[in-house]
Amino acid sequence: MQELENILAEKLQNFEIFPRRFGIKPAKIHLYGPPRSGKTSLSLLIAKHSKHPIYIDCIDPRNDKEMLTSQVLKAFLEKRIDWLILDNYDFSLTLPNLPNILLITTPPIARLPQGFLSRVILPLNFAEYISISPKSTSLTQLFNSYLKNGNTPEMLFLPEFQKIQRRQEHLRLFFQEDYVFFLQLLSFQSQKITTHHLYTHMKKSIKISKDKAYRLLNTLEACHFLTLLPHINAPSLPKKLFFYDFALPYAFSKAPNFQAIFENMVFLELLNQTNAPIFYAQECHFLIENHAFFALPFPNQKDINKILQNNPKRQITIIAIHPQEHPHCKIIDFISFALRD
């Protein structure tokens, strides 16, 4: 039991823990989602506020799984456990008949153990980013930092000189032999693509089979690393590709596309704000029912006139860096849009 307590104490000491906009109620729960999205931090917050939690990282090579399984069973029989948290769960540990168990993985689990519910954990939205940032920082500074460093929680707590290197290290580890595939994929941020078009483009520069390209895309979509947004009227048309972290190109590209990054950021915020289906259309970036949204950092009158001309019967909102007054549409700054002011 002492070893289990030491594992948790070490993790709590070396990990940033912060509240999220949602809570986790006692139950049998499976958390999954893209890398560095805050799954472990959320589990440690639960452990910190529990009387007898047990936390085990299933891929930590220092752990003797047979011994840990024995200790978990002993704690269960002695009623000295109220939460069992298995990070990087790999089915190798036998689950006791506890009411409160938390399993953490990156991909979804096709066949969950009986009684478990799955929940995807995504990175911070802008309101959360503000809530755990230093209170003395202005909204403008926070927005600039969010836009530059992205939405993964870890970026808030790292020194500036470590941020790019850490992001590169994490994703190189995550993709391993498919790292070059990821680098190629980044250039399609916020673009309309088909899987076939993507494969045709990639095979010119990397050795990859069609089956593997399709499989990788499906895997990344399943764990919410990326989203393929469909067209409103034709699911067979090319889909728009968005990443879970809009700022990835700043760490991997010599020439990041600011418009693509901004559009990706707005999409993630829309995803956070609505449960309604989101689509794109030829005439607008995003469409929710009859409400057309546009992500334009610096809209000019020509842009606005074209939008109004192409969307005469739709409600229109343009999300920009700075707000503007206009008689026929709403032009709101991203900060107000994200905070719903």
C-alpha positions in Angstrom: 0.0 0.0 0.0 2.9 2.3 0.7 4.1 2.0 -2.8 0.7 3.0 -4.2 0.7 6.0 -2.0 4.2 6.9 -3.2 3.1 6.7 -6.8 0.3 9.2 -6.3 2.4 11.5 -4.1 5.1 11.7 -6.8 2.5 12.4 -9.5 0.8 15.1 -7.5 4.1 16.8 -6.8 5.2 17.0 -10.4 1.9 17.8 -12.2 0.0 21.0 -12.7 -3.6 20.5 -11.4 -6.4 22.9 -12.2 -10.2 22.8 -12.3 -12.1 22.4 -15.6 -15.5 23.8 -16.7 -17.0 20.4 -16.1 -16.8 18.0 -13.1 -16.5 14.3 -12.9 -19.1 12.7 -10.6 -18.4 9.4 -8.8 -19.0 6.6 -11.2 -17.2 4.2 -13.6 -15.8 6.5 -16.2 -13.5 6.3 -19.2 -11.8 9.5 -20.3 -10.2 9.7 -23.7 -9.0 12.4 -26.1 -6.0 13.9 -27.9 -2.6 14.1 -26.2 -2.0 16.7 -23.5 -5.6 17.7 -23.4 -5.8 17.5 -19.6 -7.1 14.0 -18.9 -4.4 13.2 -16.3 -4.7 16.6 -14.6 -8.5 16.1 -14.2 -7.9 12.6 -12.7 -5.4 14.0 -10.2 -7.8 16.7 -9.2 -10.3 13.9 -8.3 -7.5 12.1 -6.4 -6.6 15.2 -4.5 -10.1 15.6 -3.2 -10.6 11.9 -2.3 -9.9 10.1 1.0 -8.4 6.9 -0.4 -7.5 7.3 -4.0 -5.1 4.9 -5.9 -3.5 6.2 -9.1 -1.5 3.9 -11.4 0.2 4.8 -14.7 0.0 1.5 -16.7 2.9 2.4 -19.0 5.3 3.4 -16.2 8.1 0.8 -16.6 8.9 1.1 -12.9 5.6 -0.5 -12.0 5.4 -4.2 -11.2 1.9 -4.8 -12.5 1.4 -8.1 -10.7 2.4 -6.6 -7.4 0.3 -3.5 -8.0 -2.7 -5.7 -8.8 -2.2 -7.6 -5.6 -2.0 -4.3 -3.6 -5.1 -2.9 -5.3 -7.0 -6.1 -4.4 -5.8 -5.9 -0.8 -6.8 -2.2 -0.5 -10.2 -3.1 -1.9 -10.8 -6.0 0.6 -9.7 -3.7 3.4 -12.0 -1.0 2.2 -9.1 1.5 1.9 -9.9 2.7 -1.6 -12.6 5.0 -2.8 -11.2 5.9 -6.3 -9.1 3.7 -8.6 -7.5 5.7 -11.4 -5.7 3.8 -14.2 -3.9 6.1 -16.6 -2.9 4.8 -20.0 -5.1 1.9 -19.3 -4.1 -1.3 -21.2 -6.4 -4.0 -19.8 -3.5 -5.7 -18.0 -4.8 -4.8 -14.5 -7.8 -6.7 -13.1 -10.6 -4.3 -12.1 -12.1 -4.8 -8.7 -15.8 -4.4 -8.1 -15.5 -0.7 -7.1 -18.2 1.9 -7.8 -15.6 4.6 -8.7 -13.1 3.7 -11.3 -11.5 6.1 -13.8 -9.8 4.7 -17.0 -7.7 7.0 -19.1 -6.7 6.4 -22.8 -6.0 8.5 -25.9 -8.2 6.5 -28.3 -11.7 5.5 -27.5 -12.2 1.9 -26.2 -14.4 -0.1 -28.6 -15.5 -2.5 -25.9 -15.6 -0.9 -22.5 -15.9 -3.0 -19.4 -19.5 -3.3 -18.2 -21.0 -0.3 -16.5 -18.5 2.3 -17.8 -19.4 5.6 -19.5 -17.0 7.3 -22.0 -16.3 11.0 -22.1 -14.0 12.9 -24.4 -11.7 15.5 -22.9 -10.6 18.3 -25.1 -8.1 21.1 -24.4 -9.0 24.5 -22.8 -11.5 26.9 -24.3 -10.6 30.6 -24.0 -12.8 31.1 -20.8 -10.9 28.2 -19.1 -7.6 29.6 -20.3 -8.4 32.9 -18.6 -9.6 31.3 -15.4 -6.3 29.5 -14.7 -4.1 32.4 -15.9 -2.5 35.0 -13.6 -5.2 37.5 -12.6 -2.9 40.4 -13.3 -2.7 39.6 -17.0 -4.9 41.7 -19.3 -7.5 40.2 -21.6 -5.5 41.4 -24.6 -2.3 39.8 -23.3 -4.2 36.5 -22.6 -5.7 36.5 -26.1 -2.3 37.0 -27.7 -0.8 34.2 -25.6 -3.7 31.9 -26.4 -3.4 32.6 -30.1 0.3 32.0 -30.1 0.7 29.1 -27.7 -2.5 27.2 -28.2 -5.1 25.6 -25.9 -3.3 22.7 -24.3 -3.1 23.2 -20.6 0.7 22.5 -20.2 1.6 25.6 -22.3 0.3 27.9 -19.6 2.9 26.7 -17.1 6.0 26.3 -19.3 8.7 29.0 -19.7 8.6 30.6 -23.1 11.8 29.0 -24.3 10.5 25.5 -23.7 7.1 25.7 -25.4 8.0 24.9 -28.9 10.5 22.2 -28.0 8.1 20.5 -25.6 5.3 20.4 -28.2 7.6 19.0 -30.8 8.8 16.3 -28.3 5.3 15.3 -27.3 4.0 14.9 -30.8 7.1 13.1 -32.1 6.6 10.6 -29.3 2.8 10.4 -30.0 3.3 9.8 -33.8 6.6 7.9 -33.7 7.2 6.4 -37.2 4.2 8.4 -38.5 5.6 11.8 -37.5 6.3 12.8 -41.1 2.7 12.0 -41.9 1.6 14.5 -39.2 3.9 17.2 -40.5 2.4 16.8 -44.0 -1.1 16.9 -42.6 -0.5 20.2 -40.9 -0.4 22.0 -44.2 -4.1 21.1 -44.8 -5.4 23.0 -41.7 -8.8 24.6 -42.3 -8.8 23.3 -45.9 -11.3 21.3 -47.8 -9.9 17.8 -48.5 -10.9 14.3 -49.4 -8.9 11.3 -48.0 -8.0 10.4 -51.6 -6.6 13.9 -52.3 -4.6 13.8 -49.1 -3.2 10.4 -50.0 -2.3 11.5 -53.5 -0.5 14.6 -52.2 1.4 12.7 -49.5 2.6 9.8 -51.6 4.7 12.3 -53.6 6.9 13.0 -50.6 6.5 10.1 -48.1 6.2 6.3 -48.5 2.7 5.4 -47.4 0.0 3.1 -48.6 -3.5 4.1 -49.2 -4.8 1.8 -46.5 -2.4 3.2 -43.9 -3.3 6.9 -44.8 -7.0 6.1 -44.4 -6.4 4.2 -41.1 -4.3 7.0 -39.6 -6.9 9.6 -40.5 -9.7 7.4 -38.9 -7.6 6.9 -35.8 -6.9 10.6 -35.4 -10.5 11.5 -35.9 -11.6 8.9 -33.4 -9.5 10.4 -30.6 -10.5 13.9 -31.6 -7.0 14.9 -32.7 -8.7 16.3 -35.8 -12.2 16.9 -37.0 -13.4 16.5 -40.6 -16.3 19.0 -40.9 -18.9 18.0 -43.6 -20.6 20.2 -46.1 -24.2 21.1 -45.2 -25.8 19.6 -48.3 -23.4 16.9 -49.5 -21.6 14.6 -47.1 -19.6 13.2 -50.0 -18.0 16.6 -50.8 -14.6 17.4 -49.4 -14.5 18.0 -45.6 -12.7 20.8 -43.8 -9.9 19.7 -41.6 -9.4 21.2 -38.1 -7.0 20.2 -35.3 -7.7 19.9 -31.6 -4.9 22.5 -31.0 -5.2 25.4 -33.5 -1.7 26.7 -32.8 0.2 23.5 -33.8 1.7 25.2 -37.0 3.6 27.7 -34.9 5.8 24.8 -33.5 6.2 22.9 -36.8 5.9 25.2 -39.8 8.3 27.9 -41.1 5.4 29.8 -42.6 2.2 29.4 -40.4 -1.0 30.4 -42.2 -2.6 32.9 -39.8 -6.0 32.7 -41.5 -6.1 28.9 -41.2 -5.1 29.1 -37.5 -7.7 31.8 -36.7 -10.4 29.8 -38.5 -9.4 26.6 -36.6 -9.6 28.6 -33.3 -13.0 29.9 -34.0 -14.2 26.4 -35.0 -13.1 25.0 -31.6 -14.9 27.8 -29.8 -18.1 27.1 -31.8 -17.8 23.4 -30.9 -17.6 24.4 -27.3 -20.6 26.7 -27.4 -23.2 24.5 -29.2 -24.6 21.0 -29.2 -26.2 21.6 -32.6 -24.5 20.1 -35.7 -21.9 22.3 -37.3 -21.3 22.3 -41.1 -19.6 24.4 -43.7 -21.1 25.8 -46.9 -19.7 27.2 -50.1 -20.8 30.7 -48.9 -19.6 30.6 -45.3 -17.0 29.1 -43.0 -19.5 27.6 -40.6 -23.2 27.0 -40.6 -25.3 26.2 -37.5 -29.0 25.9 -38.7 -29.5 29.3 -40.5 -26.7 31.1 -38.7 -23.6 31.7 -40.8 -20.3 32.3 -39.0 -17.1 33.7 -40.6 -13.6 33.7 -39.1 -11.9 36.8 -40.6 -9.2 38.4 -38.5 -9.3 41.7 -40.3 -12.4 42.0 -42.5 -12.6 44.8 -44.9 -15.6 46.3 -46.7 -15.1 44.1 -49.8 -15.2 41.0 -47.6 -18.3 42.1 -45.8 -20.1 43.0 -49.0 -19.4 39.6 -50.5 -20.6 37.9 -47.4 -23.9 39.8 -47.4 -24.4 39.2 -51.1 -23.9 35.5 -50.8 -26.0 35.0 -47.6 -29.1 37.2 -48.1 -31.4 35.1 -46.0 -29.0 34.0 -43.2 -28.2 35.5 -39.8 -24.5 36.5 -40.1 -21.8 36.8 -37.5 -18.2 37.7 -38.3 -15.6 36.9 -35.7 -12.6 39.2 -36.0 -9.6 40.4 -33.9 -11.4 43.8 -33.4 -15.1 44.5 -33.4 -16.8 46.8 -35.9 -20.2 48.4 -36.2 -22.2 47.4 -39.2 -25.9 47.8 -40.0 -26.5 44.5 -41.7 -24.4 42.0 -39.8 -22.7 41.4 -36.4 -18.9 41.8 -36.4 -17.6 40.7 -33.0 -14.1 40.4 -31.6 -12.9 36.9 -30.7 -12.6 37.7 -26.9 -16.2 38.8 -26.7 -17.4 35.9 -28.8 -15.6 33.4 -26.7 -16.7 34.9 -23.4 -20.2 35.4 -24.8 -20.3 39.1 -24.0 
